[in-house]
Amino acid sequence: MMDLADLSAADAAADLARGTIKSIDLVEGERHVEGSLNVSGNAERDREALAEIVELLRAQRAHVEPDPHLLLATEVRNSEDVRPNGLPDSAEALDEIARAAEGLDLVGIWSSGPLYRAFANSAGQRNWYESANFNCAFEDPVPTSRLHKPYAFLRIR
């Protein structure tokens, strides 16, 4: 089994270019260290940042004690779960909210977009999850008002 430390930073950045890396766990025997970074979308900058964190983690891994509780899966189980984007168009949704709130001093937040989760390891396992979500929370900020319950949508098959 190839160690993830042997995976080049450029290859890892290319494999994960579709999303944000939340964490990287380098394992050698029973020693492991974890780090994290956010992918900016700029491939050159992301490759440099990934190479830096992999180098730092390799150096740290040499100094950690073996973890007797570390248990790694040895079977490769790839998966891809891409759910359809059923989000409303942001401009249309905000126009509808503005029409419904006419006459109110509305304050709120609209958050909308794709969600990605990915996993890759040196054994060749690749897992990808993609979905879309939006959240809308608003209030009429007058002394007698209450925050309207947030409205959120996640399309589930």
N, C-alpha and C positions, 0 to 999 in steps of 0.2 A: 504494500500500500504506500503510495507516494505521500510524503508529508506536505501539508499545505504551505509550509515555508519554502518548498521547492517550486511552488507556483509563482511565475513571474508577476510582478505588480502590473505590468502592461496587459497581460492576459486576463488577470482578474478585473481590471478596469474595463476592458473590452467586453467581458462576459456580463458585467453588471451595469453597463452604460444606460440601461432602461430605467434605473431607479436610484434610490438613495441607500447607501450602505449604512446600516445602523451599527453593526458591530463586526469585528473581525476577531476570531479566536484561533491563535496559532497553537498547535499541539505537536509535541514530540515525546513519544513514550507516554509517561504519566504526567508530564509537565505541560501546563498550558497557561497562556496569558491572553487577555482580551483587551481590545481597544476599539474605538469608534471614530467615525468621521462622517461628514455629510458630503455627498457628491454635488458639485456645483453645476455640472452640465458642460463645463469646459474640459474637453478630453485631456489636453496637455496638463492643465493644472491638477486635474483629478488623478492622473497617473503619477505626478510628482508627489502629491499628498499621500496617495496610497503607498508608494515606494518608501516614503519617509516613515509612515506608521508601521509598515512591515519590518523595516530595519530596526526601529525602536523596540518593537515587540520581540524580535529575534534576540536582541541584546538582553531584554528583561527576562525572557524565558530561561536563559542560561543560569539565572540566579534564583529561580523559584523552586520550592520543594516539590517533589512528586505529590500528586493528589490521589490518595488511595480511593476516592469516591468517583473518580472520572470514569465514565462508562460511555464508550462511543459505539454507535451503530456500525455494523460492518457490511450490511446489505445496502446496495444502492437502490433507492426508491425515488425515481424522478416523478415530478408532477407539474402540471400547468393548469391553473384555474383562472381563466379570463372571463369575467362576467361582463355582460353588455352594459354599455354606458347609457343608462336611462335618465340621465340628468336633464332637467329643464335648461333651456338657454338662459344664461345669467341675466342678460339684458331684458329678456321677456319677463323673467321672474321678478326682477327688481322693479320693472314698470308696473306689474300687477300689485306688488306690495305697496308701491307709491300710490296707485289708484285706490287701494283699500284703505290707506291711511290718510286720505285727503282730509285736510282740516286739522290734523294732529301734528304735534311737534315730535315727529318720530325719531328715535335714536335706536340704532341696532347694528348688527353685524350679519354679513352674508359671507359664507365660506363655501367654496365649491371646487371640486376637481377630482382627479384620479388618485387612487391609493395603490401603492405597490409594496409588495413584500417579496424578498428573494432570499434564497439560500444556495450556497455552492460549497462543495468541499473537494479535497484533493482526490477522493475516491471516484470522482466523476458525477456525484449526485448533484442535480440541479432542480430546484423547486421555485416556482413562480406563481404569484397570486396578484391579480389585478382586478380592481373594482372602481366604482365611482361613488361619491358621496357629496351631499350638501347639508349645510346647517344654517338656519336662520333664527336669530333671536332678536327681539325688539321690544321697546317700551315707549310709552308716552310719558316723558319725564315731568309730570306735574305732581304736586304734593299728594294727591289722592290716588295716583296711578299705581298699578302693580305691573311687574314684569310679565309679559305674555309668555306662555310656555314656548320654549324653543321648538321649532319644527325641523325635523331631520328626516332624511330619506336615504335608504341604502337598498339598492335593488338586490334581491336575493332570488336565486333560481328556485 
